[in-house]
Amino acid sequence: MTPGMWEWTAYGQTDRGLVRRTNQDTFLVDNRHRLWAVADGMGGHPGGDVASRLVVDTLANFAPTMTQNASESSATEEERATFCLTTMVEHAHAAILTHADHHPPLQGMGTTLVAAHLLLLPTRRLLVINVGDSRAYLIRERTITQLTRDHTLIEEHVRDGHLTPEQAARHPDRHVLTRAMGLGPTIESDIFPCDLMNGDLVLLCSDGLTKMLTDERILQTVLPHRHNPPLCTQALIAAALEEGGIDNVTVVACTMTESLDPANRH
C-alpha cells in the first residue's frame, strides 16, 4: 500500500448544556486541510464566546498554510507543521488582545484551545496543540489515552506529587487554569505528537464533557460508534447532559482509516 493513503472523517457538535445561559464553546472541522479544534470561552469572564470565536476564525484563516509547500522529508515536514501550529496559536492570542484593546468592556476575555493536525507521512503522524484544559483523546481498540496535559493549578500539584489523581478529581479548584488564550502579553502552548494506526479515533473536547464523564465512561460511550464520528459526538453529549450538563459541552470526533483506493482520499 502506498504510504500516506488515508481516509479521515471528522464531525463536531456543541451544546449549551442544562445550566449555562449561553454557549461560549466554538469548534472547527476543516477536513480539507486536516485541521480540527475546540475552543472553550472562559465562563465568568466577559466575552468568552467572542474569544473562542476569534481563535477558531484565526485558525480557519491560517488552515491552508498547513498543507502548502509540504516537504519530502518527514522530519522537516513535522518541524514545519509544528512551527505553523505554534504560529497560528500566537496569531490567535494576538487577535484576542487586539480585539479587547478596541473593546474595553471585553478586557480579560479568554479561552482554552485544543487543536489537531494530521500529517500524511509514512509514519501517519498527528500533531496536537493545547492551551488550558480542553483535551484530546486517542481511542485505540478498547483503550483511551489522554494526549494533552491540562494547564490547571491542580494538575501541577499532581505532577509535583502533592495530590493523587483521585484527590485532584474531587478538588474544588480543579478547573483553575494556569494558561489561557488572551491572558497576558504572550502565550505558551504545548505540542504533542502521536503516531496513528488504522482504525484510531481522535476526540477533541471542552471540559464540559470531562466534568461530567470519566475517561472510562467516555470510552464505553464511543465504543459502539467508534467508526461513526457524528454518532460519537451525539452519544457523548447526550451522556454529559444525562449527568447534569453543568457546562457547555463540545466534541469533535475524527476517524483515521487506511484506504486501498487513492480516489477515496479527502
C-alpha positions, 0 to 999 in steps of 0.5 A, a space after each residue: 500500500 502506498 504510504 500516506 493513503 488515508 481516509 479521515 472523517 471528522 464531525 463536531 457538535 456543541 451544546 449549551 448544556 442544562 445550566 449555562 445561559 449561553 454557549 461560549 464553546 466554538 469548534 472547527 472541522 476543516 477536513 480539507 486541510 486536516 485541521 480540527 479544534 475546540 475552543 472553550 470561552 472562559 465562563 465568568 469572564 466577559 466575552 468568552 464566546 467572542 474569544 473562542 470565536 476569534 481563535 477558531 476564525 484565526 485558525 480557519 484563516 491560517 488552515 491552508 498554510 498547513 498543507 502548502 509547500 509540504 516537504 519530502 522529508 518527514 522530519 522537516 515536514 513535522 518541524 514545519 507543521 509544528 512551527 505553523 501550529 505554534 504560529 497560528 496559536 500566537 496569531 490567535 492570542 494576538 487577535 484576542 488582545 487586539 480585539 479587547 484593546 478596541 473593546 474595553 468592556 471585553 478586557 480579560 476575555 479568554 479561552 482554552 484551545 485544543 487543536 489537531 493536525 494530521 500529517 500524511 507521512 509514512 509514519 501517519 503522524 498527528 500533531 496536537 496543540 493545547 492551551 488550558 484544559 480542553 483535551 484530546 483523546 486517542 481511542 485505540 481498540 478498547 483503550 483511551 489515552 489522554 494526549 494533552 496535559 491540562 494547564 490547571 493549578 491542580 494538575 501541577 500539584 499532581 505532577 509535583 506529587 502533592 495530590 493523587 489523581 483521585 484527590 485532584 478529581 474531587 478538588 474544588 479548584 480543579 478547573 483553575 487554569 494556569 494558561 489561557 488564550 488572551 491572558 497576558 502579553 504572550 502565550 505558551 502552548 504545548 505540542 504533542 505528537 502521536 503516531 496513528 494506526 488504522 482504525 484510531 479515533 481522535 476526540 477533541 473536547 471542552 471540559 464540559 464533557 470531562 466534568 461530567 464523564 470519566 475517561 472510562 465512561 467516555 470510552 464505553 460511550 464511543 465504543 459502539 460508534 467508534 467508526 461513526 464520528 457524528 454518532 460519537 459526538 451525539 452519544 457523548 453529549 447526550 451522556 454529559 447532559 444525562 449527568 447534569 450538563 453543568 457546562 457547555 459541552 463540545 466534541 469533535 470526533 475524527 476517524 483515521 482509516 487506511 484506504 486501498 483506493 487513492 480516489 477515496 482520499 479527502 
